């Protein structure tokens, strides 16, 4: 009965989210329907997504644009772009039989963020982290749904939430339903944002390895489940390749010169140019395109990305001290500013979380306050914070790319609140016991 009442309370919170912030944002984005012909999105790839839905309506194809009777892979027009938004918008166009609009783009991101928020809160609630879940649902709408635009970046906080499902499900020993859902979520995340999908996959490997060490499986059968999870997670990580392979097999595509991806080597090399450096590298796609032109290569082609790897590794080998200086300066740029407003600097948040995790674990407080599930939840949250710090160091410490980490800053805050509440309850309960 108590469990049913708790889930009823969770359902009420979700209903309030759907009928309140979600409905308001879903309606507010209608502002993008005014004068779409003369006021397209300022994000170039978004306009290509919309053009590709014309091709979906006309010929039933996805991730392509129709030009002069030919099917052109969308990667040739939306260069270095992840395929998730374009694919989902094509699906919507196929259902409605109409070209997608900028309103549809903003509503898609609104929906993805809401799904991410509810799914993450639901997993936390199912693992009896009740206060943490409610704190996330109460504070999350301002971060997840406070504003919405037409570039892919607006959906990234929802993608971070979905990327956390699989490692959290493994770390908290959830059932196959949550693990299966986490694998599907990882595929969606990788389609929408490759780098966040890589974060989710890395944490999944870490969670599997940690659980294997703690459980010390002695039989071969005990290794089947973690091995299966890793294989399926890897398949999810390759979702962009599967979907483009299926498209190329189903439709007569024009030759593909560019990869349907952001390209890790491109980001790593240009990331050296986010601060002043001895090589004159600039964090600017045009700089990368100039390098491709000078080398006689197609920008964002496989050969271009191999060139970027070669250049990046050569810079490290040439002057590792300079590279370390660049990375240190970029780390400080993120650590010194808040990502959550109002809130302390990111570095303070990270330090508080680490100190609490180490102290509570060292002193064995998690079980003593009746909150053992808080340990893996806090650990995964801090791991995400660490990965976003690594992203800032290796790529760029821009606020736009750091804000999605607020999903797990809220989870971390909720964990601290629940730990404090359970600690107080435990202390009061002991005082009430007769001597």
Beta strands, then each sheet from edge to edge (+ up, - down):
strand 1: 64-67
strand 2: 70-73
sheet 1: 1+ 2-
end
